[in-house]
Amino acid sequence: MADEHSKAITCAELHRSATFVAPNPWDAGSARMLSGHGFFALATTSACLFLKSALGYAGSHALLGRS
């Protein structure tokens, strides 16, 4: 696995290049699938956490706290 410095360099290079796609995985399984398909960057979203909580996924309410 790349160290943090290497990840930062890769991220900066992606932003300096032409347009790139950063898909937004729903869960760990889709994140593994997307990275396995060659995506170098994956987005995150607070909406995903909200929807998981609203749909009743166990334990997801704990991820939404502000404390």
Chimera marker file (.cmm) of the C-alpha trace (Angstrom):
<marker_set name="trace">
<marker id="1" x="0.000" y="0.000" z="0.000" r="1" g="1" b="0" radius="0.5"/>
<marker id="2" x="1.291" y="3.465" z="-0.863" r="1" g="1" b="0" radius="0.5"/>
<marker id="3" x="2.363" y="5.775" z="1.932" r="1" g="1" b="0" radius="0.5"/>
<marker id="4" x="0.541" y="9.057" z="2.588" r="1" g="1" b="0" radius="0.5"/>
<marker id="5" x="3.109" y="11.147" z="0.698" r="1" g="1" b="0" radius="0.5"/>
<marker id="6" x="2.762" y="8.997" z="-2.432" r="1" g="1" b="0" radius="0.5"/>
<marker id="7" x="-1.038" y="9.216" z="-2.193" r="1" g="1" b="0" radius="0.5"/>
<marker id="8" x="-0.863" y="13.009" z="-1.919" r="1" g="1" b="0" radius="0.5"/>
<marker id="9" x="1.386" y="13.230" z="-4.982" r="1" g="1" b="0" radius="0.5"/>
<marker id="10" x="-0.961" y="10.976" z="-6.982" r="1" g="1" b="0" radius="0.5"/>
<marker id="11" x="-3.971" y="13.060" z="-5.931" r="1" g="1" b="0" radius="0.5"/>
<marker id="12" x="-2.254" y="16.316" z="-6.909" r="1" g="1" b="0" radius="0.5"/>
<marker id="13" x="-1.271" y="14.849" z="-10.295" r="1" g="1" b="0" radius="0.5"/>
<marker id="14" x="-4.868" y="13.782" z="-10.939" r="1" g="1" b="0" radius="0.5"/>
<marker id="15" x="-6.060" y="17.332" z="-10.236" r="1" g="1" b="0" radius="0.5"/>
<marker id="16" x="-3.453" y="18.847" z="-12.582" r="1" g="1" b="0" radius="0.5"/>
<marker id="17" x="-4.312" y="16.476" z="-15.430" r="1" g="1" b="0" radius="0.5"/>
<marker id="18" x="-7.392" y="16.552" z="-17.625" r="1" g="1" b="0" radius="0.5"/>
<marker id="19" x="-10.770" y="15.691" z="-16.188" r="1" g="1" b="0" radius="0.5"/>
<marker id="20" x="-10.828" y="12.537" z="-14.094" r="1" g="1" b="0" radius="0.5"/>
<marker id="21" x="-13.694" y="10.494" z="-12.690" r="1" g="1" b="0" radius="0.5"/>
<marker id="22" x="-13.924" y="9.824" z="-8.970" r="1" g="1" b="0" radius="0.5"/>
<marker id="23" x="-16.879" y="7.492" z="-8.412" r="1" g="1" b="0" radius="0.5"/>
<marker id="24" x="-18.770" y="7.546" z="-5.140" r="1" g="1" b="0" radius="0.5"/>
<marker id="25" x="-19.046" y="4.009" z="-3.715" r="1" g="1" b="0" radius="0.5"/>
<marker id="26" x="-22.021" y="3.075" z="-1.553" r="1" g="1" b="0" radius="0.5"/>
<marker id="27" x="-20.147" y="0.718" z="0.759" r="1" g="1" b="0" radius="0.5"/>
<marker id="28" x="-16.851" y="-1.137" z="1.260" r="1" g="1" b="0" radius="0.5"/>
<marker id="29" x="-17.770" y="-3.783" z="-1.305" r="1" g="1" b="0" radius="0.5"/>
<marker id="30" x="-18.466" y="-1.272" z="-4.060" r="1" g="1" b="0" radius="0.5"/>
<marker id="31" x="-15.284" y="0.619" z="-3.107" r="1" g="1" b="0" radius="0.5"/>
<marker id="32" x="-13.242" y="-2.576" z="-3.560" r="1" g="1" b="0" radius="0.5"/>
<marker id="33" x="-14.983" y="-3.281" z="-6.862" r="1" g="1" b="0" radius="0.5"/>
<marker id="34" x="-14.357" y="0.247" z="-8.197" r="1" g="1" b="0" radius="0.5"/>
<marker id="35" x="-10.700" y="0.275" z="-7.149" r="1" g="1" b="0" radius="0.5"/>
<marker id="36" x="-10.355" y="-3.167" z="-8.716" r="1" g="1" b="0" radius="0.5"/>
<marker id="37" x="-11.607" y="-1.686" z="-11.987" r="1" g="1" b="0" radius="0.5"/>
<marker id="38" x="-8.720" y="0.774" z="-11.973" r="1" g="1" b="0" radius="0.5"/>
<marker id="39" x="-10.151" y="3.925" z="-10.383" r="1" g="1" b="0" radius="0.5"/>
<marker id="40" x="-7.316" y="5.748" z="-8.612" r="1" g="1" b="0" radius="0.5"/>
<marker id="41" x="-9.575" y="7.994" z="-6.543" r="1" g="1" b="0" radius="0.5"/>
<marker id="42" x="-12.903" y="7.357" z="-4.829" r="1" g="1" b="0" radius="0.5"/>
<marker id="43" x="-15.188" y="10.085" z="-3.512" r="1" g="1" b="0" radius="0.5"/>
<marker id="44" x="-17.035" y="10.065" z="-0.201" r="1" g="1" b="0" radius="0.5"/>
<marker id="45" x="-20.353" y="11.539" z="0.773" r="1" g="1" b="0" radius="0.5"/>
<marker id="46" x="-22.262" y="12.427" z="3.881" r="1" g="1" b="0" radius="0.5"/>
<marker id="47" x="-25.485" y="11.788" z="1.942" r="1" g="1" b="0" radius="0.5"/>
<marker id="48" x="-24.532" y="8.123" z="1.729" r="1" g="1" b="0" radius="0.5"/>
<marker id="49" x="-24.304" y="7.921" z="5.527" r="1" g="1" b="0" radius="0.5"/>
<marker id="50" x="-27.636" y="9.707" z="5.873" r="1" g="1" b="0" radius="0.5"/>
<marker id="51" x="-29.357" y="7.365" z="3.409" r="1" g="1" b="0" radius="0.5"/>
<marker id="52" x="-27.950" y="4.289" z="5.096" r="1" g="1" b="0" radius="0.5"/>
<marker id="53" x="-29.262" y="5.602" z="8.415" r="1" g="1" b="0" radius="0.5"/>
<marker id="54" x="-32.655" y="6.487" z="6.920" r="1" g="1" b="0" radius="0.5"/>
<marker id="55" x="-32.932" y="3.011" z="5.399" r="1" g="1" b="0" radius="0.5"/>
<marker id="56" x="-32.229" y="1.428" z="8.778" r="1" g="1" b="0" radius="0.5"/>
<marker id="57" x="-28.803" y="-0.135" z="8.304" r="1" g="1" b="0" radius="0.5"/>
<marker id="58" x="-27.616" y="-1.363" z="11.702" r="1" g="1" b="0" radius="0.5"/>
<marker id="59" x="-25.086" y="0.897" z="13.409" r="1" g="1" b="0" radius="0.5"/>
<marker id="60" x="-25.223" y="3.627" z="10.782" r="1" g="1" b="0" radius="0.5"/>
<marker id="61" x="-26.841" y="6.104" z="13.195" r="1" g="1" b="0" radius="0.5"/>
<marker id="62" x="-23.585" y="6.156" z="15.198" r="1" g="1" b="0" radius="0.5"/>
<marker id="63" x="-21.697" y="7.470" z="12.162" r="1" g="1" b="0" radius="0.5"/>
<marker id="64" x="-23.833" y="10.615" z="11.962" r="1" g="1" b="0" radius="0.5"/>
<marker id="65" x="-23.128" y="12.127" z="15.383" r="1" g="1" b="0" radius="0.5"/>
<marker id="66" x="-21.407" y="15.488" z="15.767" r="1" g="1" b="0" radius="0.5"/>
<marker id="67" x="-19.677" y="14.747" z="19.075" r="1" g="1" b="0" radius="0.5"/>
<link id1="1" id2="2" r="1" g="1" b="0" radius="0.2"/>
<link id1="2" id2="3" r="1" g="1" b="0" radius="0.2"/>
<link id1="3" id2="4" r="1" g="1" b="0" radius="0.2"/>
<link id1="4" id2="5" r="1" g="1" b="0" radius="0.2"/>
<link id1="5" id2="6" r="1" g="1" b="0" radius="0.2"/>
<link id1="6" id2="7" r="1" g="1" b="0" radius="0.2"/>
<link id1="7" id2="8" r="1" g="1" b="0" radius="0.2"/>
<link id1="8" id2="9" r="1" g="1" b="0" radius="0.2"/>
<link id1="9" id2="10" r="1" g="1" b="0" radius="0.2"/>
<link id1="10" id2="11" r="1" g="1" b="0" radius="0.2"/>
<link id1="11" id2="12" r="1" g="1" b="0" radius="0.2"/>
<link id1="12" id2="13" r="1" g="1" b="0" radius="0.2"/>
<link id1="13" id2="14" r="1" g="1" b="0" radius="0.2"/>
<link id1="14" id2="15" r="1" g="1" b="0" radius="0.2"/>
<link id1="15" id2="16" r="1" g="1" b="0" radius="0.2"/>
<link id1="16" id2="17" r="1" g="1" b="0" radius="0.2"/>
<link id1="17" id2="18" r="1" g="1" b="0" radius="0.2"/>
<link id1="18" id2="19" r="1" g="1" b="0" radius="0.2"/>
<link id1="19" id2="20" r="1" g="1" b="0" radius="0.2"/>
<link id1="20" id2="21" r="1" g="1" b="0" radius="0.2"/>
<link id1="21" id2="22" r="1" g="1" b="0" radius="0.2"/>
<link id1="22" id2="23" r="1" g="1" b="0" radius="0.2"/>
<link id1="23" id2="24" r="1" g="1" b="0" radius="0.2"/>
<link id1="24" id2="25" r="1" g="1" b="0" radius="0.2"/>
<link id1="25" id2="26" r="1" g="1" b="0" radius="0.2"/>
<link id1="26" id2="27" r="1" g="1" b="0" radius="0.2"/>
<link id1="27" id2="28" r="1" g="1" b="0" radius="0.2"/>
<link id1="28" id2="29" r="1" g="1" b="0" radius="0.2"/>
<link id1="29" id2="30" r="1" g="1" b="0" radius="0.2"/>
<link id1="30" id2="31" r="1" g="1" b="0" radius="0.2"/>
<link id1="31" id2="32" r="1" g="1" b="0" radius="0.2"/>
<link id1="32" id2="33" r="1" g="1" b="0" radius="0.2"/>
<link id1="33" id2="34" r="1" g="1" b="0" radius="0.2"/>
<link id1="34" id2="35" r="1" g="1" b="0" radius="0.2"/>
<link id1="35" id2="36" r="1" g="1" b="0" radius="0.2"/>
<link id1="36" id2="37" r="1" g="1" b="0" radius="0.2"/>
<link id1="37" id2="38" r="1" g="1" b="0" radius="0.2"/>
<link id1="38" id2="39" r="1" g="1" b="0" radius="0.2"/>
<link id1="39" id2="40" r="1" g="1" b="0" radius="0.2"/>
<link id1="40" id2="41" r="1" g="1" b="0" radius="0.2"/>
<link id1="41" id2="42" r="1" g="1" b="0" radius="0.2"/>
<link id1="42" id2="43" r="1" g="1" b="0" radius="0.2"/>
<link id1="43" id2="44" r="1" g="1" b="0" radius="0.2"/>
<link id1="44" id2="45" r="1" g="1" b="0" radius="0.2"/>
<link id1="45" id2="46" r="1" g="1" b="0" radius="0.2"/>
<link id1="46" id2="47" r="1" g="1" b="0" radius="0.2"/>
<link id1="47" id2="48" r="1" g="1" b="0" radius="0.2"/>
<link id1="48" id2="49" r="1" g="1" b="0" radius="0.2"/>
<link id1="49" id2="50" r="1" g="1" b="0" radius="0.2"/>
<link id1="50" id2="51" r="1" g="1" b="0" radius="0.2"/>
<link id1="51" id2="52" r="1" g="1" b="0" radius="0.2"/>
<link id1="52" id2="53" r="1" g="1" b="0" radius="0.2"/>
<link id1="53" id2="54" r="1" g="1" b="0" radius="0.2"/>
<link id1="54" id2="55" r="1" g="1" b="0" radius="0.2"/>
<link id1="55" id2="56" r="1" g="1" b="0" radius="0.2"/>
<link id1="56" id2="57" r="1" g="1" b="0" radius="0.2"/>
<link id1="57" id2="58" r="1" g="1" b="0" radius="0.2"/>
<link id1="58" id2="59" r="1" g="1" b="0" radius="0.2"/>
<link id1="59" id2="60" r="1" g="1" b="0" radius="0.2"/>
<link id1="60" id2="61" r="1" g="1" b="0" radius="0.2"/>
<link id1="61" id2="62" r="1" g="1" b="0" radius="0.2"/>
<link id1="62" id2="63" r="1" g="1" b="0" radius="0.2"/>
<link id1="63" id2="64" r="1" g="1" b="0" radius="0.2"/>
<link id1="64" id2="65" r="1" g="1" b="0" radius="0.2"/>
<link id1="65" id2="66" r="1" g="1" b="0" radius="0.2"/>
<link id1="66" id2="67" r="1" g="1" b="0" radius="0.2"/>
</marker_set>
